[in-house]
Amino acid sequence: MEVNYGPDRFSINPFLPCNEYIPDGEPYVFGDRLYLYGSHDLFGSGEFCGGDYVTWSAPVDNLTDWRYEGVIYNKMQDPFVKEMVNSGKKGMMKTNMFAPDIVEIEGKYYLYYGIGLSKSGFGVAVSDSPVGPFEYIGRVRYPESEKPINWKDGRNGIEDGDFAFGKGKGPLLNMANYPYDPSVIYDNGRLYMYFGVCFCHMVELDTNDMRTVMKNEKTGRYMSESLIPSMFTQRSKRKDFDHMGMLNGPSIRKINDVFYLVYYGTGPNKCNAMCYATSKSPFGPFEYGGILVSLGNSRYKGQNAPTEYVGNTHGGMVNLNGTWYIIYHRHTSNKIGGRQAMVAALTMRPDGNFEHAEHHSMGFSKSALPAYYQWPAYIACYLTDAQGKTKAKTNSPYILQRELAFGLLDDHSGKKVFQVVTNTTSGSVVGYKYFDFGYEARENSKVILSILAESNGYVEIFIDNPISGELIAKVQVGISSEYTDFLSPLKAITGEHAVYFVFHPEGKTLGDLSHFAFV
């Protein structure tokens, strides 16, 4: 049956092609295009941030038309990484480039990044274009006058920055001051960098070279005190931050003369969220603002547990046509790696604070997706087992990349791949938010599920709630050797609804779900 494909016309989550994995996304508008910078996971690698830095962009007036800009910075361009690789010391914590950030100053674009949990400090690269190529220029560093007597450059393959920011100390010895996850902002001719793992600090950089740390005139220190309570800070001492202590991922923006410091925080109810704090000065103090978005909607409107896999998340805000959005990432599969860029529109209150946005399937869309199209199953935002729980390596469904003939050509593996929902165990739930079924009920409508069925069984489809919601279809499924369309009559309904598929296999799982459609 020929059905129009929804993602060709409407934004969805994840908003990049399903074979791309860009976590830690920092969005920026340059000219008339939105650019996304971030780490680069390689699916199936078993590690975070294994790829080179790549960039995607889209016209600001058409956020369904994403274009791959290619590799903008190769990890082997970094002298520390090159030295480690050549000496055989590979590994996620030693040679993988973690979350970067970018700033444009007078027509040049500066890329700041860290390398795993190495002792190499922050690297800096520059380009004349937002899509590169970027060229390495050095390390963020203290002034030459701060180097100890008899210090010798050249260790670890770093040309001029062995006395790198962080003084070459590893995180186990220097966690509170460790250089990790840089975020930069250029404001009134001054350049500030925020960073931290478990603690958040800030330094000012000299704009003459974009990488030398400047001493604070008021404090006489190069580095600020921690700006946000750590996740390791005693809860009673971070209650002003709603117990949402920082783990990593600071991201800085300025809105209406107020600095918004976004960060990845963790807290009660297994809440893994993008949080924010505000200050009228780039130096702080910062006051807690709230949660921007949480994985699996933990604590959203009182929800007391996540309804999708949780883990780290990281991202930044961007304003598009008067609306602020938060970019963050979700986790797919049940292994390390495979994190994907997500987005949610934010609502700013008159006092300048933001409301807790919902984790959903709608991408940049601010209203429900039109129901009567074909949709890929991987846009699920609700994945639980029969007990309503979601956790890796359990009975809850998860999203997995498969090699499939109808898939997308993957530039990294050279194979055709596509994401499906798998591990569809008895009573498990796969949910989508939100679909608009229109103002007038459609009679004689159908629902189509494309499933590679491992066993016989059926799927119940509910709206609004997977337990107490209205049952709108029941699809019978039989064992199949290839993806097969299983159809059922669809109850005539109207309005906007969340849609939940509840699986009932006769065997261990019903099989892999690749697409569904309402027609």
TORVEXKE-758854 format. One line per field, with one value per residue (C-alpha): residue number from 1; residue in one letter; chain; x, y, z. Coordinates in pm, whole numbers. Each point is the difference from the previous one (the first is absolute). Layout:
BEGIN
k: NUM; ...
r: A; ...
c: A; ...
px: X; ...
py: Y; ...
pz: Z; ...
END
This chain:
BEGIN
k: 1; 2; 3; 4; 5; 6; 7; 8; 9; 10; 11; 12; 13; 14; 15; 16; 17; 18; 19; 20; 21; 22; 23; 24; 25; 26; 27; 28; 29; 30; 31; 32; 33; 34; 35; 36; 37; 38; 39; 40; 41; 42; 43; 44; 45; 46; 47; 48; 49; 50; 51; 52; 53; 54; 55; 56; 57; 58; 59; 60; 61; 62; 63; 64; 65; 66; 67; 68; 69; 70; 71; 72; 73; 74; 75; 76; 77; 78; 79; 80; 81; 82; 83; 84; 85; 86; 87; 88; 89; 90; 91; 92; 93; 94; 95; 96; 97; 98; 99; 100; 101; 102; 103; 104; 105; 106; 107; 108; 109; 110; 111; 112; 113; 114; 115; 116; 117; 118; 119; 120; 121; 122; 123; 124; 125; 126; 127; 128; 129; 130; 131; 132; 133; 134; 135; 136; 137; 138; 139; 140; 141; 142; 143; 144; 145; 146; 147; 148; 149; 150; 151; 152; 153; 154; 155; 156; 157; 158; 159; 160; 161; 162; 163; 164; 165; 166; 167; 168; 169; 170; 171; 172; 173; 174; 175; 176; 177; 178; 179; 180; 181; 182; 183; 184; 185; 186; 187; 188; 189; 190; 191; 192; 193; 194; 195; 196; 197; 198; 199; 200; 201; 202; 203; 204; 205; 206; 207; 208; 209; 210; 211; 212; 213; 214; 215; 216; 217; 218; 219; 220; 221; 222; 223; 224; 225; 226; 227; 228; 229; 230; 231; 232; 233; 234; 235; 236; 237; 238; 239; 240; 241; 242; 243; 244; 245; 246; 247; 248; 249; 250; 251; 252; 253; 254; 255; 256; 257; 258; 259; 260; 261; 262; 263; 264; 265; 266; 267; 268; 269; 270; 271; 272; 273; 274; 275; 276; 277; 278; 279; 280; 281; 282; 283; 284; 285; 286; 287; 288; 289; 290; 291; 292; 293; 294; 295; 296; 297; 298; 299; 300; 301; 302; 303; 304; 305; 306; 307; 308; 309; 310; 311; 312; 313; 314; 315; 316; 317; 318; 319; 320; 321; 322; 323; 324; 325; 326; 327; 328; 329; 330; 331; 332; 333; 334; 335; 336; 337; 338; 339; 340; 341; 342; 343; 344; 345; 346; 347; 348; 349; 350; 351; 352; 353; 354; 355; 356; 357; 358; 359; 360; 361; 362; 363; 364; 365; 366; 367; 368; 369; 370; 371; 372; 373; 374; 375; 376; 377; 378; 379; 380; 381; 382; 383; 384; 385; 386; 387; 388; 389; 390; 391; 392; 393; 394; 395; 396; 397; 398; 399; 400; 401; 402; 403; 404; 405; 406; 407; 408; 409; 410; 411; 412; 413; 414; 415; 416; 417; 418; 419; 420; 421; 422; 423; 424; 425; 426; 427; 428; 429; 430; 431; 432; 433; 434; 435; 436; 437; 438; 439; 440; 441; 442; 443; 444; 445; 446; 447; 448; 449; 450; 451; 452; 453; 454; 455; 456; 457; 458; 459; 460; 461; 462; 463; 464; 465; 466; 467; 468; 469; 470; 471; 472; 473; 474; 475; 476; 477; 478; 479; 480; 481; 482; 483; 484; 485; 486; 487; 488; 489; 490; 491; 492; 493; 494; 495; 496; 497; 498; 499; 500; 501; 502; 503; 504; 505; 506; 507; 508; 509; 510; 511; 512; 513; 514; 515; 516; 517; 518; 519
r: M; E; V; N; Y; G; P; D; R; F; S; I; N; P; F; L; P; C; N; E; Y; I; P; D; G; E; P; Y; V; F; G; D; R; L; Y; L; Y; G; S; H; D; L; F; G; S; G; E; F; C; G; G; D; Y; V; T; W; S; A; P; V; D; N; L; T; D; W; R; Y; E; G; V; I; Y; N; K; M; Q; D; P; F; V; K; E; M; V; N; S; G; K; K; G; M; M; K; T; N; M; F; A; P; D; I; V; E; I; E; G; K; Y; Y; L; Y; Y; G; I; G; L; S; K; S; G; F; G; V; A; V; S; D; S; P; V; G; P; F; E; Y; I; G; R; V; R; Y; P; E; S; E; K; P; I; N; W; K; D; G; R; N; G; I; E; D; G; D; F; A; F; G; K; G; K; G; P; L; L; N; M; A; N; Y; P; Y; D; P; S; V; I; Y; D; N; G; R; L; Y; M; Y; F; G; V; C; F; C; H; M; V; E; L; D; T; N; D; M; R; T; V; M; K; N; E; K; T; G; R; Y; M; S; E; S; L; I; P; S; M; F; T; Q; R; S; K; R; K; D; F; D; H; M; G; M; L; N; G; P; S; I; R; K; I; N; D; V; F; Y; L; V; Y; Y; G; T; G; P; N; K; C; N; A; M; C; Y; A; T; S; K; S; P; F; G; P; F; E; Y; G; G; I; L; V; S; L; G; N; S; R; Y; K; G; Q; N; A; P; T; E; Y; V; G; N; T; H; G; G; M; V; N; L; N; G; T; W; Y; I; I; Y; H; R; H; T; S; N; K; I; G; G; R; Q; A; M; V; A; A; L; T; M; R; P; D; G; N; F; E; H; A; E; H; H; S; M; G; F; S; K; S; A; L; P; A; Y; Y; Q; W; P; A; Y; I; A; C; Y; L; T; D; A; Q; G; K; T; K; A; K; T; N; S; P; Y; I; L; Q; R; E; L; A; F; G; L; L; D; D; H; S; G; K; K; V; F; Q; V; V; T; N; T; T; S; G; S; V; V; G; Y; K; Y; F; D; F; G; Y; E; A; R; E; N; S; K; V; I; L; S; I; L; A; E; S; N; G; Y; V; E; I; F; I; D; N; P; I; S; G; E; L; I; A; K; V; Q; V; G; I; S; S; E; Y; T; D; F; L; S; P; L; K; A; I; T; G; E; H; A; V; Y; F; V; F; H; P; E; G; K; T; L; G; D; L; S; H; F; A; F; V
c: A; A; A; A; A; A; A; A; A; A; A; A; A; A; A; A; A; A; A; A; A; A; A; A; A; A; A; A; A; A; A; A; A; A; A; A; A; A; A; A; A; A; A; A; A; A; A; A; A; A; A; A; A; A; A; A; A; A; A; A; A; A; A; A; A; A; A; A; A; A; A; A; A; A; A; A; A; A; A; A; A; A; A; A; A; A; A; A; A; A; A; A; A; A; A; A; A; A; A; A; A; A; A; A; A; A; A; A; A; A; A; A; A; A; A; A; A; A; A; A; A; A; A; A; A; A; A; A; A; A; A; A; A; A; A; A; A; A; A; A; A; A; A; A; A; A; A; A; A; A; A; A; A; A; A; A; A; A; A; A; A; A; A; A; A; A; A; A; A; A; A; A; A; A; A; A; A; A; A; A; A; A; A; A; A; A; A; A; A; A; A; A; A; A; A; A; A; A; A; A; A; A; A; A; A; A; A; A; A; A; A; A; A; A; A; A; A; A; A; A; A; A; A; A; A; A; A; A; A; A; A; A; A; A; A; A; A; A; A; A; A; A; A; A; A; A; A; A; A; A; A; A; A; A; A; A; A; A; A; A; A; A; A; A; A; A; A; A; A; A; A; A; A; A; A; A; A; A; A; A; A; A; A; A; A; A; A; A; A; A; A; A; A; A; A; A; A; A; A; A; A; A; A; A; A; A; A; A; A; A; A; A; A; A; A; A; A; A; A; A; A; A; A; A; A; A; A; A; A; A; A; A; A; A; A; A; A; A; A; A; A; A; A; A; A; A; A; A; A; A; A; A; A; A; A; A; A; A; A; A; A; A; A; A; A; A; A; A; A; A; A; A; A; A; A; A; A; A; A; A; A; A; A; A; A; A; A; A; A; A; A; A; A; A; A; A; A; A; A; A; A; A; A; A; A; A; A; A; A; A; A; A; A; A; A; A; A; A; A; A; A; A; A; A; A; A; A; A; A; A; A; A; A; A; A; A; A; A; A; A; A; A; A; A; A; A; A; A; A; A; A; A; A; A; A; A; A; A; A; A; A; A; A; A; A; A; A; A; A; A; A; A; A; A; A; A; A; A; A; A; A; A; A; A; A; A; A; A; A; A; A; A; A; A; A; A; A; A; A; A; A; A; A; A; A; A; A; A; A; A; A; A; A; A; A; A; A; A; A
px: 0; 144; 17; 160; 311; -37; 368; 46; -245; 15; 272; 36; 217; 277; 16; 308; -5; -29; 347; 171; 104; 89; -28; 97; -146; 73; -230; 89; -151; 254; -157; -326; 92; -7; 319; 38; 337; 57; 185; -23; -104; 58; -277; 121; 340; -73; 135; -97; 132; 196; -33; 147; -195; -267; -263; -356; -193; -351; -171; -158; -328; 2; 121; -83; 268; 320; 324; 311; 296; 259; 299; 103; 284; 185; 119; 344; 42; 42; 367; -81; -239; 251; 274; -220; -122; 351; 121; -283; -185; -345; -319; -312; 154; 333; -68; -372; -105; -281; -262; 120; -127; 48; 3; 8; 217; 56; -64; 206; -134; 180; -53; 72; 12; 136; 136; -162; 146; 351; 234; 20; -224; -209; 92; -87; -47; -102; -174; -127; -324; -254; 44; 381; 244; 132; 372; 164; 157; 92; -115; -186; 281; 120; 230; 364; 93; -180; 212; 229; 375; 159; -335; 52; -257; -39; -140; -303; 22; -133; 207; -41; -251; 146; -58; -359; -301; -46; 379; 6; -182; -242; -359; 51; 244; -169; -372; -116; 216; 25; -35; -300; -287; 91; -266; 91; -172; 124; -163; 82; 343; 91; 25; -113; 31; -207; 95; -12; -77; -195; 96; -45; 270; 62; 305; 51; 216; 224; -154; 347; 58; -337; 165; 205; -173; -31; 11; -319; 71; -230; 103; 358; -77; 0; -295; -334; -133; -248; -313; -255; -31; 147; -197; 241; -98; -206; -369; -82; 260; -140; -368; -10; 70; -292; 261; 94; 377; 225; 175; 144; -88; -19; -135; -22; -239; -98; -367; -119; 318; -28; 247; -162; 230; -147; 142; -61; -136; -118; -245; -299; -227; 287; -10; 264; -66; 112; -20; 86; 112; 11; 214; 22; 380; 207; 193; -310; -135; -249; -345; -184; -273; -139; -11; -18; -66; 52; 65; -311; -186; 102; -151; -193; -342; 59; 109; 200; 213; 138; -189; 297; 365; 202; 367; 214; -135; 151; -87; -74; -272; -74; -256; -184; -262; -66; -22; 273; 79; 213; 219; 89; 64; -174; 147; -74; 88; 93; 374; 233; -10; -280; -117; -213; -90; -346; -180; -287; -161; 21; -255; 148; -207; -24; 255; 262; -14; -80; -261; 93; -44; -127; 219; -197; 5; -76; 344; -7; -377; -189; -326; -99; 108; -277; -97; -87; 349; 256; 237; 324; -27; 328; -167; -139; 35; -153; 149; -94; -42; -323; 69; 45; 376; 275; 359; 270; 23; -351; -337; -60; 17; 285; 109; 266; 174; -28; 156; -303; -45; -249; 229; 216; 352; 231; 312; 192; -65; -93; -309; -370; -139; -322; -122; -278; -169; 101; -43; -379; -70; -337; -180; 272; -102; 131; -144; -4; -83; -196; -223; -285; -291; -182; -330; -219; 3; 112; -220; 147; 353; 271; 326; 298; 292; 314; 149; 261; -197; 180; -322; -375; -186; -174; 50; -253; 2; -118; -20; 91; 101; 128; -206; -311; -14; -248; 71; -9; 136; 113; 244; 46; 357; 137; 356; 176; 338; 13; -154; -371; -289; -265; -327; -297; -306; 54; -267; -113; 149; 75; 242; 358; 113; 297; -4; 116; 67; -27; 157; -138; 225; -54; 379; 269; -40; -230; 284; 144; -228; 136; -296; -364; -265; -352; -192
py: 0; 338; 237; 344; 3; 249; 81; 136; 277; 49; 23; -300; -116; -88; 276; -120; -315; -311; -123; 308; 29; 352; 39; 306; 220; 374; 183; 334; 213; 141; 191; -166; -352; -189; -198; -285; -74; -284; -317; -288; -348; -292; -257; -338; 130; -60; 341; 365; 262; -236; 201; 317; 323; 40; 267; 6; 309; 96; 318; 179; 6; -375; -216; -324; 63; -98; -11; -194; 241; -273; -30; 341; -114; -330; -130; -73; 375; 30; -54; -170; -249; -64; -68; -236; -190; -35; -135; -254; 161; 14; 10; 201; 179; 68; 82; 72; 361; 81; 278; 310; 355; 271; 379; 246; 311; 250; -249; -284; -309; -145; -360; -100; -363; -247; -352; -260; -9; 59; 257; 206; 293; 179; 14; 295; -1; 277; 31; 271; -198; -150; -332; 2; -133; 93; 19; -61; 311; -112; -68; 217; 94; 215; 292; -82; 178; -272; -286; -155; 47; -264; -99; -163; 3; -299; -266; -197; 140; 343; 268; 287; -98; -273; 234; -14; 135; -235; -25; -345; -160; -281; 8; -245; 244; 317; -68; 333; 195; -241; 146; -179; 96; 357; 259; 343; 335; 328; 296; 371; -73; -256; -378; -229; -376; -219; -362; -281; -357; -16; 364; 306; 265; 297; 180; 297; -48; 258; 98; 71; -374; -148; -244; 161; 7; 345; 77; 137; 356; -22; -338; -23; -355; -149; -227; 71; -189; -273; 170; -281; -267; -334; -322; -100; 298; -103; 26; 228; 244; -2; 22; 349; -182; -237; -267; 1; -8; 41; -297; 163; 177; 375; 213; 379; 241; 364; 100; 355; 89; -312; -290; -345; -283; -331; -324; -373; -66; -302; -17; -174; -238; -122; 341; 57; 344; 317; 261; 368; 277; 376; 299; 365; -36; -255; -53; -91; -66; -223; -76; -320; 42; -350; -298; 66; -359; -342; -336; -215; 300; -76; 271; 148; 99; -216; -318; -191; -223; 9; -179; -36; -91; 254; 86; 301; 283; 327; 284; 367; 251; 186; 264; -56; 246; 119; -344; -145; -368; -238; -252; -310; -368; -330; -350; -283; -369; -153; 59; 298; 223; 81; 327; 221; 369; 93; 333; 152; 342; 202; 230; 310; 158; 378; -16; -143; -355; -302; -268; -369; -112; -346; -270; -92; -124; 330; 148; 373; -16; 195; -180; -364; -188; -80; -360; -119; -70; -276; 50; -175; -192; 143; 331; -174; 207; -251; -347; -208; -362; -149; 147; 349; -8; 75; -105; -143; -379; -57; -76; 353; 74; 203; 159; -182; 60; -293; -65; 6; 14; 289; 195; 311; -23; 51; 205; -155; -370; 5; -208; 70; 34; 98; 22; -223; -58; -340; -213; 24; -225; -92; 305; 239; 345; 219; 350; 313; 362; 151; -61; 212; -203; 310; 170; -248; -372; -215; -299; -327; 99; -259; -34; -178; -145; -112; -281; -270; -236; -261; -147; 14; 249; 333; 369; 216; 371; 248; 378; 229; -275; -357; -136; 213; 156; -75; -309; 108; -310; -359; -132; -375; -101; -325; -128; 150; -46; 363; 331; -43; 247; -108; 195; 63; 224; 324; 151; 339; 261; 371; 236; -19; -309; -194; -347; -317; -345; -284; -327; -347; -269; -371; -40; 201; 304; 93; 124; 322; 293; 222; 223; 67; 196; 128; 8
pz: 0; -103; 297; 23; 216; 286; 76; -352; 88; 377; 262; 233; 290; -51; -259; -192; -216; 216; -94; 147; 363; 113; 378; 206; -272; -3; -247; -160; -273; -245; -285; -99; 114; 327; 68; 247; 160; 244; 85; -245; 110; -235; 39; 117; 111; 368; 95; 3; -242; -225; -322; -145; 39; -267; -54; -131; -102; -111; -123; 294; -191; -79; 288; -182; -265; 183; -197; 93; -11; 47; 232; 129; 226; 3; 335; -146; -54; 374; 93; 329; -164; -278; 250; 202; -306; -143; 333; 10; 289; -154; 199; 71; 297; -171; -364; -54; -44; 241; -7; -191; -31; -259; -6; -290; 45; -279; -279; 144; 171; 301; 108; 363; 110; 251; -40; 221; 348; -127; 152; -318; 96; -264; -368; -223; -379; -241; -336; -234; -45; 243; -181; 7; -67; 344; 67; 337; 157; 352; 355; 245; 235; 283; -90; -70; 324; 197; -127; 261; -33; -225; -152; -340; -278; -226; 231; -112; -352; 96; -168; 242; 261; 218; 288; -121; 176; 295; 46; -155; 291; -64; 128; 285; 158; -113; -48; 139; -246; -291; -353; -152; -235; -96; -85; -130; -42; -146; 172; -24; -141; 269; -33; 282; 29; 233; 65; 247; 97; 327; 61; -221; -31; -227; -134; -228; -308; -165; -336; -140; -40; 112; 237; 276; 337; 159; 369; 156; 110; 304; 138; -124; -113; -348; 65; 168; 295; -96; -138; 46; 271; -98; -9; 279; 213; 301; -94; 288; -131; -354; 86; -151; -329; 56; 71; -371; 36; -302; -157; -313; -325; 74; -285; 19; -172; 56; -20; 67; 194; 216; -22; -14; 102; -120; 139; 31; 346; 190; 286; 163; -193; -219; -163; -268; -137; -168; 276; 11; 231; -61; 86; -103; -15; -192; 325; 202; 254; -183; 137; -87; -260; -47; -234; -374; -108; 159; -162; 20; 149; 357; 224; -292; 137; 303; -181; 259; -226; -354; -277; -235; 43; 193; 18; -64; -210; -116; -235; -42; -80; -322; -99; -327; -117; 353; 164; 219; -46; 205; -182; 202; -70; 64; 35; -243; 8; 335; -34; 27; -306; -239; 156; -224; -20; 125; 28; 195; -30; 321; 157; 163; 273; 45; 285; -239; 135; -214; 55; 10; -363; -95; -152; -315; -361; -172; -71; -68; -46; 266; -71; -39; -312; -251; 61; -350; -131; 28; 293; 98; 325; 130; 93; 309; 316; 242; 45; 303; 101; 131; 345; -142; 53; -247; 37; -224; -21; 138; -157; -120; -374; -142; -325; -200; -331; -242; -337; -232; -376; 27; 232; -40; -138; 295; -82; 287; -61; -369; 80; -31; 350; 172; 358; 129; 334; 134; 314; -20; 297; 148; 133; -111; -117; -283; -1; -219; 84; -171; -304; -130; -142; -122; 73; -186; 69; -294; -56; -135; 107; 58; 188; -157; 196; -184; 210; -40; 220; 211; 134; -35; 213; -10; 69; 181; -81; 261; 5; 292; 243; -57; 291; 39; -346; -276; -213; -366; -176; 47; -259; -42; -88; -143; -29; -305; -167; -114; 97; -57; 19; 251; -23; 224; -5; 192; 218; -128; 234; -5; 172; 126; 185; 124; -159; 177; -148; 254; -118; 69; -154; 41; 14; 178; -226; -284; -221; -142; -86; -281; -102; 69; -185; 42; -329
END
